[in-house]
Amino acid sequence: MGVGYVVSCVAIDIYAAKRQMPYQIVYSSQATVPMSVAGLEEILADARAGNKAQDVTGALVYAEGVFFQIIEGDKETVRNLMANIARDSRHHSVKVVCEGSVEGRAFESWSMAYLNATAEQMSAWAGLPGTSTLDDLLADIGRAPDRVPRILVSVLHALRR
Ligand SMILES: Cc1cc2nc3c(=O)[nH]c(=O)nc-3n(C[C@H](O)[C@H](O)[C@H](O)COP(=O)(O)O)c2cc1C
């Protein structure tokens, strides 16, 4: 299971390594089978246990068969984790939407926050209301990864509601 295209959507900071800025990866994928509540709980339990052990934080959104996940932490840890997650048979078509060093963690108090969303909500969060299918939406986001920060802000708002 390979990782798809990589487009950087954050400003690259050449001093990031020195200042040990957190590293963030955002990807989307398709669930192998429609997820049951138990299946989602199992993924979240795996994610939260693994992330606590490695000081990784993030959020997982599940919308109608599509995963959208943000993971953040130490660069090498997060890149290794991404490779591990991409090999998981519970999903496929893993596509990294963007990755890079960031000023601070967006989800610092969550080992893995979780949100169940609809395609409509995802479209609204991306600022693309009316995008007909999640596939189209993911393709649009892939072409315009600068939309990702606003999606993250919307996810944060939804979590705090
Ligand atoms: C959609 C999805 C998201 C996942 N997110 C994480 C995560 O954030 N952290 C994590 O440790 N494992 C996550 N996992 C689980 C990993 O793929 C893997 O099962 C887990 O890290 C255990 O790997 P290991 O058996 O090699 O130790 C996720 C799996 C799926 C399907």
Ligand as a Chemical Component Dictionary entry (heavy atoms), coordinates in Angstrom:
data_LIG
# 
_chem_comp.id                   LIG 
_chem_comp.type                 NON-POLYMER 
_chem_comp.pdbx_formal_charge   0 
_chem_comp.three_letter_code    LIG 
# 
loop_
_chem_comp_atom.comp_id 
_chem_comp_atom.atom_id 
_chem_comp_atom.alt_atom_id 
_chem_comp_atom.type_symbol 
_chem_comp_atom.charge 
_chem_comp_atom.model_Cartn_x 
_chem_comp_atom.model_Cartn_y 
_chem_comp_atom.model_Cartn_z 
_chem_comp_atom.pdbx_ordinal 
LIG C1  C1  C 0 -7.209 5.154  9.600  1  
LIG C2  C2  C 0 -6.151 4.679  10.568 2  
LIG C3  C3  C 0 -5.520 5.587  11.405 3  
LIG C4  C4  C 0 -4.536 5.168  12.302 4  
LIG N1  N1  N 0 -3.923 6.074  13.097 5  
LIG C5  C5  C 0 -2.943 5.678  13.937 6  
LIG C6  C6  C 0 -2.261 6.633  14.738 7  
LIG O1  O1  O 0 -2.529 7.836  14.716 8  
LIG N2  N2  N 0 -1.297 6.144  15.577 9  
LIG C7  C7  C 0 -0.966 4.822  15.677 10 
LIG O2  O2  O 0 -0.082 4.459  16.459 11 
LIG N3  N3  N 0 -1.609 3.915  14.921 12 
LIG C8  C8  C 0 -2.586 4.312  14.062 13 
LIG N4  N4  N 0 -3.252 3.382  13.307 14 
LIG C9  C9  C 0 -2.936 1.973  13.510 15 
LIG C10 C10 C 0 -1.658 1.575  12.793 16 
LIG O3  O3  O 0 -1.909 1.426  11.415 17 
LIG C11 C11 C 0 -1.109 0.266  13.372 18 
LIG O4  O4  O 0 -2.111 -0.706 13.411 19 
LIG C12 C12 C 0 -0.614 0.500  14.785 20 
LIG O5  O5  O 0 0.297  1.576  14.799 21 
LIG C13 C13 C 0 0.097  -0.745 15.336 22 
LIG O6  O6  O 0 1.184  -1.036 14.525 23 
LIG P1  P1  P 0 2.230  -2.192 14.926 24 
LIG O7  O7  O 0 1.439  -3.462 14.978 25 
LIG O8  O8  O 0 3.242  -2.190 13.805 26 
LIG O9  O9  O 0 2.790  -1.800 16.243 27 
LIG C14 C14 C 0 -4.213 3.785  12.382 28 
LIG C15 C15 C 0 -4.856 2.879  11.531 29 
LIG C16 C16 C 0 -5.814 3.301  10.640 30 
LIG C17 C17 C 0 -6.498 2.318  9.739  31 
# 
loop_
_chem_comp_bond.comp_id 
_chem_comp_bond.atom_id_1 
_chem_comp_bond.atom_id_2 
_chem_comp_bond.value_order 
_chem_comp_bond.pdbx_ordinal 
LIG C1  C2  SING 1  
LIG C2  C3  SING 2  
LIG C2  C16 DOUB 3  
LIG C3  C4  DOUB 4  
LIG C4  N1  SING 5  
LIG C4  C14 SING 6  
LIG N1  C5  DOUB 7  
LIG C5  C6  SING 8  
LIG C5  C8  SING 9  
LIG C6  O1  DOUB 10 
LIG C6  N2  SING 11 
LIG N2  C7  SING 12 
LIG C7  O2  DOUB 13 
LIG C7  N3  SING 14 
LIG N3  C8  DOUB 15 
LIG C8  N4  SING 16 
LIG N4  C9  SING 17 
LIG N4  C14 SING 18 
LIG C9  C10 SING 19 
LIG C10 O3  SING 20 
LIG C10 C11 SING 21 
LIG C11 O4  SING 22 
LIG C11 C12 SING 23 
LIG C12 O5  SING 24 
LIG C12 C13 SING 25 
LIG C13 O6  SING 26 
LIG O6  P1  SING 27 
LIG P1  O7  DOUB 28 
LIG P1  O8  SING 29 
LIG P1  O9  SING 30 
LIG C14 C15 DOUB 31 
LIG C15 C16 SING 32 
LIG C16 C17 SING 33 
# 
